[in-house]
Amino acid sequence: MQKNSERTVLHFDVKLEASASAGQHGTYRGLTPLPLVDVLRHVERLFAKGNLLARESRSRAELCYLADIRVNKAPGYAELLINRSDKNAPDLVLSEPKLKSRRLINKVNEEGSDFSAHIVFKLAEVAPNTYRVGLEQSPGLPSSKVERFLNLLLRVCSREYRSEMLRPHPTQPFDKDGKPRVVGLKHKFIFKGHPSKYLLSDLESGTLDSLELIDQKQKARHWDSNGYIVEESRIIRLKQAPKGIKGKVIDAIEAVCAQGKRSKLELLRVRFTSSDGLPRKLEFDTYDAEVVNDEQYIQKEIISNFPNPLPSSFATLEPEVMKRMRSLVK
């Protein structure tokens, strides 16, 4: 539960990928993306048009929307505010028991309880097409949902600003008449969490059950003549040798990630049982052995000492929150 005196910030590296449609042949992957600052400026331009940029849940009870964005206003950073409006959240009740006072605040019409998550991107790369990001933890806005929403905005930008996304065709730069062929870039974010100390502790004290290296290079490849069946992934299943692991489990996992990277296998899925008997599943990006979208095991920091109490939601980026978050994202 949030407190009005502090916020929790999750640490990520976010990888920016680019692809393009290959028509009936699937998708061209591994293309060079635009710099992050250009990608987010497209989002900023879209936001400036004044239209609601939102994603509604299937039940239509919840709406995620972009409330504010500033790119490079604080030099070297981009800042976003993503809000969630929830019609299913219970009406708020405020009480002062000593005075036997209760006050019910009823939602009316299509109102929903609103929650905010601030995001800070550092615009300088820390690795090829990879950037440091801080995400404010907020009820109902896990990193997986934030990632999906941001990728929806990138897809809208790919359509809205297609002429600025055109690049030479990766395999056939000219048509039969010698004219240049182009493809339109589609960008995508992949959030990869910095491992927390709790991950290392749980791995070392638990029991390793299985490891799976996952190949997604042929994702969406057709496996029937009509294109009804497509490939999801290819999996290499691994297990501990009978002699077990000598040394730290995380060192063995990092070694498998390194081998997976050399073999161009993008993802390592690890299943283990914690010391208290609970089954756990984690996914690591083999590129840098970082956790993919599991907030339980992502590095967190608390920001506090705000001059005023913090509400659950903001209409615009809150300067005091942003100042503290920028100081953490280095």
C-alpha positions in Angstrom: 0.0 0.0 0.0 1.2 3.5 -0.9 2.0 6.0 1.8 1.4 9.8 1.4 5.0 10.4 2.6 7.0 8.2 0.3 7.1 6.3 -2.9 8.9 3.1 -4.1 11.0 3.2 -7.3 11.8 0.1 -9.3 15.1 0.0 -11.4 15.1 -1.3 -14.9 17.2 -1.4 -18.0 14.9 -1.0 -21.0 15.9 -2.4 -24.4 14.6 -0.6 -27.5 14.0 -3.0 -30.4 12.9 -2.3 -34.0 11.2 -4.6 -36.5 9.3 -4.3 -39.8 6.6 -6.3 -41.5 7.8 -8.8 -44.1 4.3 -9.3 -45.4 3.4 -13.0 -45.8 6.9 -13.9 -44.9 6.5 -12.7 -41.3 8.6 -10.0 -39.6 12.1 -8.6 -40.1 13.6 -8.5 -36.6 16.9 -7.0 -35.3 16.7 -3.8 -37.2 18.4 -0.6 -35.9 15.9 1.5 -33.9 15.8 5.2 -33.7 17.5 6.8 -30.7 15.3 6.8 -27.6 15.0 10.6 -27.6 13.5 10.5 -31.1 11.1 7.7 -30.2 9.8 9.5 -27.1 9.5 12.8 -29.0 7.1 11.1 -31.4 5.0 10.2 -28.3 5.3 13.8 -27.0 4.1 15.1 -30.4 1.2 12.7 -30.3 0.3 13.7 -26.8 0.5 17.4 -27.7 -2.4 17.0 -30.2 -4.7 16.8 -27.2 -6.3 13.4 -27.9 -6.7 10.9 -25.1 -3.9 8.2 -25.4 -5.4 5.3 -23.5 -5.8 1.6 -23.3 -9.1 0.2 -22.0 -9.4 -3.2 -20.3 -11.6 -5.9 -21.8 -14.2 -5.3 -19.1 -14.1 -1.6 -19.8 -13.8 -1.0 -16.1 -10.2 0.2 -16.2 -8.4 2.7 -18.4 -4.7 3.3 -18.6 -3.8 6.7 -20.1 -0.9 9.0 -20.7 -1.4 12.0 -18.4 1.8 13.9 -19.1 5.2 13.7 -20.9 8.3 15.9 -21.0 11.3 14.9 -23.2 14.6 16.5 -22.4 13.1 19.3 -20.3 15.4 18.1 -17.6 18.5 17.7 -19.8 19.3 14.1 -20.5 16.0 12.7 -19.2 12.5 11.9 -20.4 9.7 11.9 -17.9 6.2 10.3 -18.3 3.2 10.1 -16.1 0.9 7.1 -16.7 -2.4 7.0 -14.9 -5.0 4.2 -14.2 -8.7 5.0 -13.7 -10.5 2.0 -12.1 -14.3 2.1 -12.0 -14.4 -1.2 -10.0 -12.3 0.2 -7.1 -14.5 0.7 -4.0 -15.7 4.1 -3.1 -13.4 5.9 -0.7 -14.3 6.1 3.0 -12.6 8.6 5.3 -12.9 8.3 9.0 -11.9 9.9 12.3 -12.9 7.3 14.9 -12.2 9.4 18.0 -14.9 11.8 16.8 -17.1 9.0 15.4 -16.9 10.6 12.1 -17.2 8.9 8.7 -17.3 10.3 5.2 -18.2 8.4 2.1 -17.0 9.8 -1.3 -19.2 8.2 -4.0 -18.0 7.9 -7.6 -20.5 9.3 -10.1 -21.2 8.6 -13.8 -18.1 7.0 -15.4 -15.7 8.1 -12.7 -13.0 5.7 -11.5 -10.4 5.8 -8.7 -7.2 7.2 -10.2 -3.6 6.1 -9.6 -0.4 7.4 -11.0 3.0 6.0 -11.9 5.9 8.4 -12.8 8.6 7.1 -15.2 12.1 8.5 -15.8 14.2 7.5 -18.8 17.8 8.4 -19.0 18.4 9.3 -22.6 22.0 8.2 -22.8 22.7 4.5 -23.7 24.2 2.2 -21.1 24.6 -0.5 -23.8 23.5 -0.7 -27.4 19.9 0.4 -27.6 19.6 0.0 -23.8 18.6 2.7 -21.3 18.3 3.2 -17.6 14.7 3.6 -16.3 13.1 4.3 -12.9 9.4 3.3 -12.4 7.3 4.5 -9.5 5.4 1.5 -8.0 1.7 2.2 -8.1 -1.4 0.0 -7.4 -2.6 -1.8 -10.5 0.3 -0.5 -12.6 3.0 -3.3 -12.6 5.9 -3.0 -15.0 4.3 -5.5 -17.4 1.2 -3.4 -17.8 3.3 -0.2 -18.2 5.4 -2.0 -20.8 2.3 -3.1 -22.8 0.8 0.4 -22.6 4.0 2.1 -23.8 4.3 -0.4 -26.7 0.8 0.5 -27.7 1.8 4.2 -27.9 4.9 3.2 -30.0 2.6 1.3 -32.4 0.3 4.3 -32.8 3.4 6.4 -33.5 4.6 4.0 -36.1 1.3 4.6 -38.0 1.0 8.3 -37.3 4.6 9.1 -38.3 5.2 6.4 -40.8 7.1 8.6 -43.2 9.7 9.3 -40.4 10.1 5.5 -39.8 10.9 4.5 -43.3 14.3 2.7 -43.8 15.9 0.8 -46.7 14.6 -2.8 -47.1 16.9 -5.1 -45.1 17.1 -7.9 -47.7 15.9 -6.4 -51.1 16.9 -2.7 -51.2 15.7 -2.4 -54.8 12.7 -3.6 -56.8 12.8 -5.2 -60.2 12.8 -1.8 -61.8 15.7 -0.6 -59.7 13.7 1.7 -57.5 14.5 1.8 -53.7 12.4 -0.4 -51.5 11.7 0.7 -47.9 10.1 -0.7 -44.8 8.4 1.0 -41.9 10.1 0.6 -38.5 8.0 -0.6 -35.5 9.5 0.0 -32.1 9.1 -2.0 -28.9 10.3 -1.6 -25.3 11.5 -4.6 -23.2 11.7 -3.9 -19.5 14.5 -5.8 -17.7 14.7 -5.4 -13.9 17.9 -5.0 -11.9 18.1 -8.1 -9.7 17.5 -7.4 -6.0 19.4 -8.9 -3.0 16.3 -11.0 -2.3 16.6 -12.8 -5.6 20.2 -13.9 -4.8 19.2 -15.0 -1.3 16.2 -17.0 -2.5 18.1 -18.7 -5.3 21.0 -19.7 -3.1 18.8 -21.0 -0.3 16.3 -22.8 -2.6 16.4 -25.8 -4.9 17.0 -25.4 -8.6 14.3 -27.4 -10.5 14.8 -26.6 -14.2 16.2 -24.2 -16.8 14.9 -23.5 -20.3 16.7 -21.6 -23.0 14.1 -20.1 -25.3 14.7 -19.2 -29.0 12.1 -16.7 -30.3 13.9 -15.8 -33.6 11.3 -17.7 -35.7 8.3 -16.3 -33.7 5.2 -15.9 -36.0 6.7 -18.3 -38.6 3.8 -20.0 -40.4 3.6 -23.8 -39.9 0.7 -24.5 -42.3 -0.2 -23.3 -45.8 -3.0 -21.0 -44.6 -1.0 -19.3 -41.9 -3.4 -20.4 -39.1 -0.6 -21.9 -37.1 2.5 -19.9 -36.2 5.6 -20.6 -34.2 5.8 -19.3 -30.6 9.2 -20.4 -29.5 11.8 -23.2 -29.5 13.0 -24.5 -26.1 16.2 -26.2 -25.0 15.5 -27.9 -21.6 18.4 -28.1 -19.1 18.8 -29.6 -15.7 21.5 -29.9 -13.0 24.1 -32.6 -13.5 24.0 -35.4 -10.9 27.1 -33.9 -9.1 25.1 -30.6 -8.5 26.4 -27.1 -8.6 29.6 -26.2 -6.8 29.6 -22.5 -5.8 26.8 -20.0 -6.3 23.7 -20.8 -8.3 23.6 -17.3 -9.7 27.1 -17.8 -11.2 25.8 -21.0 -12.9 22.8 -19.1 -14.3 25.0 -16.2 -15.6 27.2 -18.8 -17.3 24.1 -20.4 -19.0 23.0 -16.9 -20.0 26.4 -16.3 -21.6 26.2 -19.5 -23.5 22.7 -18.7 -24.6 23.8 -15.3 -25.8 26.6 -16.9 -27.9 24.0 -19.3 -29.3 21.6 -16.4 -30.0 19.0 -17.7 -27.6 17.3 -14.7 -26.1 15.6 -15.9 -22.9 16.4 -18.2 -20.0 13.5 -19.4 -17.9 14.5 -20.7 -14.4 12.2 -22.7 -12.1 13.2 -23.2 -8.5 11.6 -24.0 -5.1 12.3 -21.5 -2.4 13.5 -22.5 1.1 9.9 -22.3 2.4 8.7 -24.7 -0.3 7.1 -22.2 -2.7 7.6 -22.8 -6.5 9.1 -19.8 -8.3 9.7 -18.9 -11.9 12.0 -16.3 -13.3 13.0 -15.2 -16.7 16.4 -13.7 -17.6 17.5 -11.9 -20.7 20.6 -13.8 -21.8 22.2 -10.6 -23.1 23.0 -9.3 -19.7 21.5 -11.9 -17.2 18.9 -9.4 -15.9 15.4 -10.3 -14.7 12.5 -9.7 -17.1 9.3 -8.4 -15.5 9.2 -9.9 -12.0 8.8 -7.0 -9.5 9.2 -9.3 -6.5 12.9 -9.7 -7.4 13.6 -6.2 -8.9 15.8 -3.7 -7.1 13.8 -1.1 -5.3 14.5 2.2 -3.5 12.4 4.4 -1.3 12.1 8.2 -2.0 10.7 10.4 0.8 11.1 13.7 2.7 8.5 15.4 0.5 7.4 18.9 1.5 3.7 18.0 1.1 1.6 14.8 1.4 1.4 12.8 -1.9 -2.0 11.9 -3.3 -2.7 8.6 -5.1 -2.8 10.4 -8.5 -1.5 13.5 -10.3 -2.8 15.4 -13.3 0.7 16.4 -14.4 4.3 15.3 -13.5 5.0 16.1 -9.9 8.3 18.1 -9.7 9.4 16.8 -6.3 8.8 13.2 -7.3 10.7 13.6 -10.5 13.6 15.4 -8.9 14.1 12.4 -6.5 13.7 9.8 -9.2 16.2 11.5 -11.5 18.8 11.3 -8.8 18.4 7.5 -8.7 18.5 6.9 -12.4 22.1 7.2 -13.3 
